[in-house]
């Protein structure tokens, strides 16, 4: 049960990271701040990569 709960929370954390990156990217573009936009894009990419890695990991566990 503990391991399953951890996986669920991890997935949620990765989704939050991707969403946070999307918001940063939006505000970076809206305020013409390239540093904030790049930071948001980086967060978004890392969140999406972690989500994909979790899906691959789960596929091999079955």
C-alpha positions as CSV (number, residue, x, y, z in Angstrom):
1,X,0.0,0.0,0.0
2,X,2.8,2.4,0.9
3,X,4.5,1.9,-2.5
4,X,1.3,2.5,-4.4
5,X,0.6,5.6,-2.4
6,X,4.1,6.9,-3.2
7,X,3.6,6.4,-6.9
8,X,0.3,8.3,-6.9
9,X,1.8,11.2,-5.0
10,X,4.9,11.2,-7.3
11,X,2.6,11.4,-10.4
12,X,0.7,14.2,-8.9
13,X,4.0,16.1,-8.1
14,X,5.2,15.7,-11.7
15,X,1.9,17.0,-13.0
16,X,2.1,20.0,-10.7
17,X,5.7,20.7,-11.8
18,X,4.6,20.6,-15.5
19,X,1.6,22.9,-14.8
20,X,3.8,25.3,-12.8
21,X,6.2,25.4,-15.7
22,X,3.4,26.2,-18.1
23,X,2.2,29.1,-15.9
24,X,5.8,30.5,-15.6
25,X,6.3,30.2,-19.3
26,X,3.0,32.1,-19.9
27,X,3.9,34.9,-17.5
28,X,7.4,35.1,-18.9
29,X,6.0,35.7,-22.3
30,X,3.3,38.1,-21.1
31,X,5.9,40.2,-19.2
32,X,8.5,39.9,-21.9
33,X,10.9,38.2,-19.5
34,X,12.9,35.6,-21.4
35,X,14.5,34.2,-18.2
36,X,11.2,33.4,-16.6
37,X,9.9,32.0,-19.8
38,X,12.9,29.7,-20.2
39,X,12.7,28.7,-16.6
40,X,9.0,27.8,-17.1
41,X,9.8,25.8,-20.2
42,X,12.5,23.9,-18.3
43,X,10.1,23.1,-15.5
44,X,7.4,22.0,-17.9
45,X,9.8,19.7,-19.8
46,X,11.2,18.1,-16.6
47,X,7.7,17.5,-15.3
48,X,6.6,15.9,-18.6
49,X,9.8,13.7,-18.7
50,X,9.2,12.5,-15.1
51,X,5.6,11.6,-16.0
52,X,6.8,9.7,-19.0
53,X,9.4,7.9,-17.0
54,X,6.8,6.9,-14.4
55,X,4.6,5.5,-17.1
56,X,7.4,3.4,-18.6
57,X,8.4,2.2,-15.1
58,X,4.8,1.2,-14.4
59,X,4.5,-0.6,-17.7
60,X,7.5,-2.8,-16.9
61,X,6.2,-3.6,-13.4
62,X,3.1,-5.3,-14.8
